[in-house]
């Protein structure tokens, strides 16, 4: 596949950038809950291919993400994000003409260009990236696309860019494990922060406002983002198992997994325990958070490769939630329910010498989720308080970070976020 960059033509299809961008915008319009007319106008106006110049036009004008930088191990460091996620985060920001915006994570510069278009001639956009190469390329891409007035800074996004603040809106485009004080200090009164927040290995895009000295979440949306890098961020650990299958075990914080102990763990016979718990239409409402407090909680990622290699099917196409302890691991699996063709039964499969104990623990946790949450329609609330805060509401998940304590709890279905 090739691109005639001089003419903006995909030589495999003879379709120009303008036509492809129009098609992409029309496809995105098919997700009405994620977009507004203003967002569609911005996406239709900004030439995305100028921000990913090494990608074929058909790739540049697809809805999927485009990875632009990787480390020595092949782990993605920077990308142009999946367009449905980009649109959803822009909608959550609720941008208004004339506002000042700070973006943490410049990436390719494409998102900054959309922000600049949305805030209009009286607004301003500042974007910062910890990767020098990414910052330099974002600045170049923005200039080429006609957005020279976007300020691009190389630095640690945890510190923000105080000299350009305060900001009416702050958006983070990488998975953050904590909300550093600089973001609160640089947010104007009545401002809004949109951030993919990492919580025990799970990531949710959250819209926050400041209330009474803490961050109050307005909404939460499941998502996936590369982890933010910086001094105050919690490390994410990835361990490849049976590399040819693409199976990766991912944990959040703490010590890295013991590669030697888990070597060959997937070569043995799997044990499977079916719980009898069913989820209607495969809706596993907040089951991941219900499991996130389990010791050894992990995500087992296999993207289909593990199934092809003979491993037990995971709960989702990408993999499943599970747990790892010592030389053993377990994760959730599913099968069609016997009594209801629209439902899936949840099971637990395990590998390794200690898998029996893991199976029992996870199965009991799934059963408790079924009793407490499954089918209730309850949803979650989230608040982030200073690390030394006391007398807080009881929470289902409690995570202590460098600066804050993150608390996630349940709200009945008939109660609305305030």
C-alpha positions in Angstrom: 0.0 0.0 0.0 1.4 3.4 -0.9 0.5 7.1 -0.8 1.4 9.8 -3.2 2.0 12.4 -0.5 2.4 15.2 -2.9 -1.1 14.8 -4.3 -2.7 13.3 -1.2 -3.8 10.3 -3.2 -3.9 6.7 -2.0 -2.4 5.0 -5.0 -4.2 1.7 -4.2 -7.6 3.2 -4.4 -7.1 6.5 -6.3 -9.2 8.3 -3.6 -8.0 11.6 -2.4 -7.6 12.8 1.2 -10.6 15.1 1.1 -13.0 12.3 0.0 -11.6 9.9 2.5 -12.0 12.5 5.3 -15.6 13.1 4.3 -16.2 9.3 4.4 -14.6 9.1 7.8 -16.6 12.0 9.1 -19.8 10.4 7.8 -18.9 7.1 9.4 -18.3 8.8 12.8 -21.7 10.5 12.5 -23.1 7.0 12.8 -22.2 7.2 16.6 -24.6 10.0 17.6 -24.0 9.6 21.3 -20.3 10.3 20.9 -20.4 13.4 18.7 -21.8 16.9 18.2 -22.2 18.9 15.1 -19.2 21.0 16.2 -17.0 17.9 16.7 -18.0 16.6 13.3 -17.2 20.0 11.7 -13.7 19.9 13.3 -13.0 16.4 12.2 -14.2 17.2 8.7 -11.9 20.3 8.6 -8.6 19.0 10.1 -6.5 16.9 7.6 -5.6 13.9 9.7 -3.1 12.5 7.2 -0.8 15.4 7.8 -0.4 14.2 11.4 0.4 10.6 10.5 2.5 11.2 7.3 4.0 7.7 7.3 0.5 6.0 7.2 -1.4 5.2 4.0 -4.3 7.6 3.5 -6.8 4.7 4.0 -5.2 4.1 7.4 -5.0 7.8 8.3 -8.7 8.2 7.6 -9.9 5.1 9.4 -11.5 5.2 12.8 -8.8 3.0 14.4 -5.7 4.3 16.2 -2.4 4.7 14.4 0.7 3.9 16.5 3.6 6.4 15.7 6.3 5.5 18.3 7.4 2.3 20.0 10.2 1.5 22.5 12.9 -1.1 22.0 10.6 -3.9 23.1 7.9 -2.8 20.6 5.6 -1.3 23.2 3.6 1.6 21.8 4.7 5.0 23.2 2.6 7.4 21.2 -0.2 7.3 18.7 -3.1 9.0 17.0 -6.0 7.7 19.1 -9.0 5.7 18.0 -11.4 8.3 16.6 -14.5 7.3 18.5 -12.6 7.8 21.7 -11.2 11.1 20.5 -14.8 12.3 19.8 -16.2 11.0 23.0 -13.5 12.8 25.1 -14.0 16.0 23.1 -17.8 15.8 23.8 -17.1 15.3 27.6 -14.9 18.4 27.6 -17.9 20.5 26.6 -15.7 23.0 24.8 -16.9 26.6 24.3 -15.6 29.3 22.0 -12.9 31.4 23.5 -11.8 28.8 26.2 -8.2 28.1 27.1 -7.3 24.4 26.9 -4.3 22.4 28.2 -3.6 19.0 26.6 -1.3 16.5 28.4 0.1 14.2 25.7 0.7 16.0 22.4 1.1 12.7 20.5 0.9 13.6 16.8 -0.7 17.0 17.3 -4.0 15.9 15.7 -6.1 16.2 18.9 -4.6 19.7 19.6 -5.7 20.8 16.1 -9.2 19.6 16.8 -9.2 21.5 20.1 -7.9 24.6 18.4 -10.7 24.4 15.8 -13.3 24.0 18.5 -12.3 26.9 20.8 -12.2 29.3 17.8 -10.1 32.3 17.1 -10.5 33.8 20.6 -9.4 30.5 22.4 -6.0 29.0 22.9 -4.5 25.5 23.1 -1.3 24.4 24.9 -0.1 20.8 24.5 2.8 19.1 26.3 4.6 15.8 25.7 7.3 14.0 27.7 8.8 12.6 24.5 11.0 15.1 22.8 10.5 13.5 19.4 6.8 13.5 19.8 6.7 17.2 20.8 8.9 18.1 17.9 6.8 16.2 15.4 3.6 17.5 16.8 4.9 21.1 16.4 5.9 20.3 12.8 2.6 18.6 12.0 0.6 21.5 13.4 2.5 24.0 11.5 2.1 22.1 8.2 -1.7 21.9 8.8 -2.0 25.6 9.5 -2.2 25.5 13.3 1.0 27.4 14.1 -0.6 29.2 17.1 -0.9 26.0 19.1 1.8 26.1 21.8 3.7 22.8 22.0 5.9 22.2 25.0 8.4 19.4 25.8 8.1 18.4 29.4 6.5 16.2 32.1 2.7 16.7 31.8 2.4 16.0 35.5 3.7 19.6 36.1 1.3 21.1 33.5 2.3 24.4 31.9 1.6 27.0 34.6 2.8 30.1 32.6 0.0 29.5 30.1 -2.8 29.0 32.6 -5.2 29.0 34.2 -7.2 26.7 31.8 -10.9 26.3 31.4 -10.4 22.7 30.2 -7.6 20.1 30.8 -7.6 16.9 28.7 -5.2 14.0 29.3 -4.6 11.7 26.4 -2.7 8.9 28.2 -3.8 6.6 31.1 -3.0 8.5 34.3 -2.7 6.7 37.6 -3.0 9.8 39.7 -4.2 13.4 39.4 -1.2 15.6 40.4 -1.7 18.9 42.3 -0.6 21.0 39.4 -3.7 20.1 37.4 -6.0 21.3 40.2 -3.9 24.5 40.6 -4.0 25.3 36.9 -7.7 24.6 36.4 -9.8 27.7 36.4 -12.9 27.9 38.7 -15.8 26.0 37.1 -13.3 24.2 34.8 -13.4 20.6 33.7 -10.8 17.8 33.5 -11.2 14.8 31.2 -8.8 12.0 31.9 -8.4 8.2 31.3 -7.8 7.2 34.9 -6.0 3.9 35.7 -7.5 2.1 38.7 -6.0 -1.3 39.7 -5.2 -2.1 36.1 -8.5 -0.8 34.8 -8.9 2.4 32.8 -12.0 4.6 32.7 -12.3 8.0 31.0 -13.7 10.2 33.7 -15.0 13.8 33.5 -14.0 15.6 36.7 -14.9 18.9 38.3 -13.4 20.4 41.5 -15.7 20.4 44.5 -14.9 21.2 48.1 -11.2 20.5 47.7 -11.5 17.2 45.8 -12.2 15.9 42.3 -15.8 14.9 41.7 -16.5 12.5 38.8 -19.5 13.3 36.6 -19.3 10.1 34.5 -17.1 7.1 33.7 -16.5 5.3 30.4 -14.5 2.1 29.9 -11.5 2.7 27.6 -8.0 1.7 26.8 -5.0 4.0 26.7 -1.2 3.8 26.8 0.0 4.6 30.4 1.2 8.1 31.1 4.9 8.4 31.9 6.3 10.7 34.5 7.8 10.9 38.0 4.5 10.6 39.9 2.9 7.8 37.7 2.5 4.2 38.8 4.3 1.7 36.7 2.3 -0.8 34.5 3.9 -4.2 34.3 3.5 -6.5 31.2 4.7 -10.1 31.1 4.6 -12.1 27.9 3.7 -15.8 28.3 4.1 -18.3 25.4 5.1 -15.4 23.2 3.9 -17.0 20.0 0.3 -16.9 21.3 0.5 -13.2 22.1 -0.6 -13.8 25.7 0.3 -10.9 28.0 -0.4 -10.6 31.7 -0.7 -7.0 32.8 -0.6 -5.7 36.4 -0.7 -2.2 37.8 1.8 -1.0 40.4 3.7 -3.1 42.9 6.5 -5.4 41.8 6.8 -6.9 38.4 5.5 -10.5 38.0 7.9 -13.4 38.6 8.8 -14.4 35.0 10.7 -17.5 36.1 7.9 -18.8 38.3 5.3 -18.4 35.5 7.5 -19.8 32.8 5.6 -22.6 31.1 2.5 -22.1 33.2 0.2 -22.2 30.2 1.7 -25.5 28.9 -0.2 -27.6 31.4 -3.9 -28.7 31.4 -6.4 -26.0 32.3 -8.9 -26.5 35.2 -12.3 -24.9 34.6 -14.9 -24.1 37.2 -18.4 -23.0 36.0 -20.2 -20.7 38.4 -23.8 -21.0 37.2 -23.9 -17.1 37.1 -25.2 -15.7 33.8 -25.0 -12.3 32.3 -27.9 -11.3 30.0 -26.7 -10.3 26.5 -23.1 -10.6 27.8 -23.4 -7.4 29.9 -20.9 -7.8 32.7 -21.9 -4.6 34.6 -18.8 -3.4 36.5 -17.7 -7.0 37.1 -14.1 -5.8 36.5 -14.3 -3.4 39.4 -15.8 -6.0 41.6 -12.8 -8.2 40.9 -10.2 -5.4 41.1 -9.8 -5.6 44.9 -8.8 -9.3 44.7 -5.1 -10.0 45.6 -3.1 -10.5 42.5 -5.7 -8.9 40.2 -4.5 -8.9 36.6 -5.7 -8.6 33.0 -4.9 -11.5 30.8 -4.6 -10.2 27.2 -4.6 -12.6 24.3 -6.4 -11.0 21.3 -7.5 -14.3 19.9 -4.0 -15.8 19.6 -4.2 -17.8 22.8 -7.5 -19.4 21.7 -5.9 -20.5 18.4 -3.1 -22.1 20.4 -5.5 -24.2 22.5 -6.0 -22.0 25.6 -9.4 -21.7 27.1 -11.5 -18.9 25.6 -11.3 -15.6 27.6 -14.3 -13.5 28.6 -13.8 -10.9 25.9 -12.2 -10.8 22.5 -9.2 -9.0 23.9 -8.8 -11.3 26.9 -10.2 -11.3 30.5 -9.8 -10.2 34.0 -8.1 -12.6 36.4 -5.5 -13.0 39.0 -1.9 -14.2 39.3 -0.3 -15.5 42.5 3.2 -17.1 42.4 3.4 -19.8 39.8 -0.4 -19.9 38.9 -2.9 -17.8 37.1 -6.7 -17.8 36.5 -9.0 -15.8 34.3 -12.7 -15.6 33.5 -14.2 -17.5 30.6 -17.8 -17.7 29.2 -20.1 -20.1 27.4 -23.7 -19.9 26.1 -26.1 -20.3 29.0 -28.1 -23.5 28.9 -31.4 -22.0 29.8 -31.2 -18.6 27.9 -29.8 -18.2 24.4 -29.3 -14.4 25.1 -27.1 -15.0 28.1 -23.6 -16.2 28.8 -22.5 -18.2 31.8 -19.4 -17.1 33.6 -16.7 -19.6 34.5 -13.1 -19.4 35.8 -10.2 -21.3 34.2 -6.8 -21.8 35.9 -3.3 -22.9 35.1 -0.5 -23.8 37.4 0.0 -25.7 40.7 -1.9 -23.2 42.8 -4.8 -22.7 40.4 -7.4 -24.5 42.5 -7.2 -21.8 45.2 -7.4 -19.1 42.6 -10.4 -20.7 40.9 -12.2 -20.9 44.2 -11.5 -17.3 45.1 -12.6 -15.8 41.8 -15.7 -18.0 41.5 -16.8 -16.8 44.9 -16.2 -13.2 43.9 -18.3 -13.7 40.7 -21.1 -15.2 42.8 -21.0 -12.2 45.2 -21.2 -9.9 42.2 -24.2 -11.8 40.9 -25.9 -11.4 44.3 -25.0 -7.7 44.8 -24.9 -6.0 41.4 -25.8 -8.2 38.4 -29.0 -7.0 36.9 -29.6 -4.2 39.4 -28.9 -1.4 37.0 -26.7 0.3 39.6 -23.8 2.4 38.3 -20.6 3.7 39.8 -19.5 7.0 41.3 -15.9 8.1 41.6 -14.1 10.7 43.7 -10.5 11.6 44.1 -9.5 13.0 47.5 -6.1 14.2 48.9 -4.1 11.4 50.3 -4.6 12.6 53.9 -8.4 13.1 53.6 -10.5 11.5 56.4 -14.1 10.5 57.0 -14.9 9.7 53.4 -17.9 7.8 52.0 -17.6 4.0 52.0 -16.3 2.7 48.7 -16.2 -0.6 46.7 -12.7 0.1 45.4 -10.1 2.2 47.3 -6.7 3.0 45.7 -4.0 5.0 47.4 -1.5 6.9 45.1 1.2 9.4 45.6 -1.0 12.4 45.9 -4.5 11.1 46.2 -6.8 8.3 47.2 -9.2 7.2 44.5 -12.6 5.9 45.6 -15.1 4.1 43.5 -18.6 3.2 44.8 -22.1 2.2 43.8 -25.1 4.4 43.2 -28.6 2.9 42.8 -30.0 3.0 39.3 -32.6 5.6 40.2 -30.0 8.0 41.6 -28.3 10.5 39.3 -24.9 12.0 39.5 -24.9 15.5 40.9 
